[in-house]
Amino acid sequence: MQYRVLIETDEDGVFVAEVPALPGCISQGQTRTEAIANIKEAIAAYVESLQKHGEPIPPPVSEEVVEVNL
């Protein structure tokens, strides 16, 4: 599955990654690459936990990028 990941930099310069489709699935890293690697692990653990507890796995969020001329 593919999930949309939002990555922001916090006030300390740490990259914070969050998965909107998986509430509470958040990770971080000192670099963008590290944050992405860490969030992939977090997603896998999150989905594994849902499966273990017989809970449904949320579908990935689909999105479009829309350009607006101002």
C-alpha positions as CSV (number, residue, x, y, z in Angstrom):
1,M,0.0,0.0,0.0
2,Q,1.0,3.6,-0.5
3,Y,0.2,6.2,2.1
4,R,0.6,10.0,1.9
5,V,3.2,11.3,4.3
6,L,3.4,14.9,5.4
7,I,6.9,16.1,6.3
8,E,7.6,19.3,8.2
9,T,10.6,20.7,9.9
10,D,10.1,21.6,13.6
11,E,11.6,24.5,15.5
12,D,14.8,22.5,16.2
13,G,15.3,21.5,12.5
14,V,14.2,17.9,13.0
15,F,12.1,16.5,10.2
16,V,8.7,15.2,11.4
17,A,6.8,12.8,9.3
18,E,3.1,12.0,9.8
19,V,0.6,9.7,8.0
20,P,-2.9,11.4,8.0
21,A,-4.7,8.1,7.1
22,L,-3.1,6.4,10.2
23,P,-4.0,8.5,13.2
24,G,-1.0,8.8,15.6
25,C,1.5,7.4,13.1
26,I,4.3,9.9,13.4
27,S,8.1,9.6,13.3
28,Q,11.0,11.9,12.8
29,G,14.6,12.1,11.7
30,Q,17.6,14.4,11.6
31,T,17.4,14.4,7.8
32,R,14.5,14.1,5.4
33,T,15.9,10.7,4.3
34,E,16.0,9.4,7.9
35,A,12.5,10.7,8.6
36,I,11.2,8.8,5.5
37,A,13.0,5.6,6.5
38,N,11.6,5.9,10.1
39,I,8.0,6.6,9.0
40,K,8.2,3.5,6.7
41,E,9.0,1.4,9.8
42,A,6.3,3.1,11.8
43,I,3.7,2.4,9.0
44,A,4.7,-1.2,8.9
45,A,4.4,-1.6,12.7
46,Y,1.1,0.3,12.7
47,V,-0.4,-1.9,10.1
48,E,1.0,-5.1,11.8
49,S,-0.6,-4.0,15.0
50,L,-4.0,-3.5,13.3
51,Q,-3.8,-6.9,11.7
52,K,-2.8,-8.5,15.0
53,H,-5.8,-7.0,16.7
54,G,-8.2,-7.8,13.9
55,E,-8.9,-4.2,13.1
56,P,-9.5,-2.8,9.6
57,I,-6.6,-1.2,7.8
58,P,-7.5,2.3,6.6
59,P,-7.2,2.8,2.9
60,P,-4.5,5.0,1.6
61,V,-5.4,8.6,1.0
62,S,-5.5,9.7,-2.6
63,E,-4.8,13.2,-3.6
64,E,-4.3,15.6,-6.4
65,V,-2.1,18.5,-6.7
66,V,-4.0,21.4,-8.2
67,E,-2.4,24.5,-9.6
68,V,-4.2,27.8,-9.1
69,N,-3.2,30.9,-11.1
70,L,-3.5,34.0,-9.1
